[in-house]
Each structure stands twice: as structure tokens, then as C-alpha cells.
């Protein structure tokens, strides 16, 4: 599931509550994309506190990105 940034804890809770496992996890690609987006956010807002939260089973099943 790909979602935009949110400042709303209520929106975040709703997204998590409605998340359904679908398989096909591209975990490394998702973290790489999130990191790129956070760098852009940091450039716009230098004092922002950044976090990546990944809810996953920990298994990457086909990313193009590797760690």
C-alpha cells in the first residue's frame, strides 16, 4: 500500500486499521522511495523530524533495490 505523508494521527490509524496483507512486498523499493521523499521534505523544511514506519512481515519478495 502506498500512501502520502500525513500529519493526522487519526488518518494514520484509519490506514493501519484498514490495511490488508496482499503479498508481493517490495520492501526495499518502498524504503528507498520513502527515503528519497524524506530528503525532499528535509530540503523544504530543514527542522522537520523525519521517520519511516514500515509495517511488514520483513520479507522482500522482488525489489529492484537492494541493501
N, C-alpha and C positions, 0 to 999 in steps of 0.2 A: 504494500500500500504506500503510495507516495502522497504526502500532504505538505501544504505550505506551512511556513512559520506561523505560530500563533502566540499571542500574549495572554490568551484567555485560558485559564485553568479549566473552566467549565467545558470549553470546546475540546481541550485535550482529553479530559475524562470521557467525553462522549465518543471521541475517536477510538480510544482504548477499549471502551465497553463494547463497541460495535465491531471491533477487529475480528476477522475470521481467518484461521490458517488456510492457506491456499497452496502451499508448497512452491517450488521454483524460486527459492530465496537467492537473490543476488546481493548478498550481504556486503561484500567488499565494494561492489559498484555503488551501493546505496551510501555507505560510509564515505566513500571518496566524493560522491556528489554533494553530500551534506557538508563535508569539509570545505569544498570549493565555494558553496553558498555562504558558509560562515565567514570565510575570508573576505568575500564581497561585503557582507554585513559589517564586519570589523572595519573595513576601509571607510564605510559610510558613517559608522558610529564607533569611534575609537575606544570609548569607555564601556562598551557593551560587555556583559558577561556571557560567554558562549558555552553551549552544552550540546552534545549529541546524545540522545537517548535511543537506544536500539532495543526493541522488544523482539527477541529472536530465539530460536532453538539452538543457535550457534553454528548451524551447518550452512555453508555456502554451496549452492548447487549449480554454479555456472557463471560466475562473474568473469568479466574480461579483465578486471583489475585484480592484482594480487598484492599481498602484503609480505 
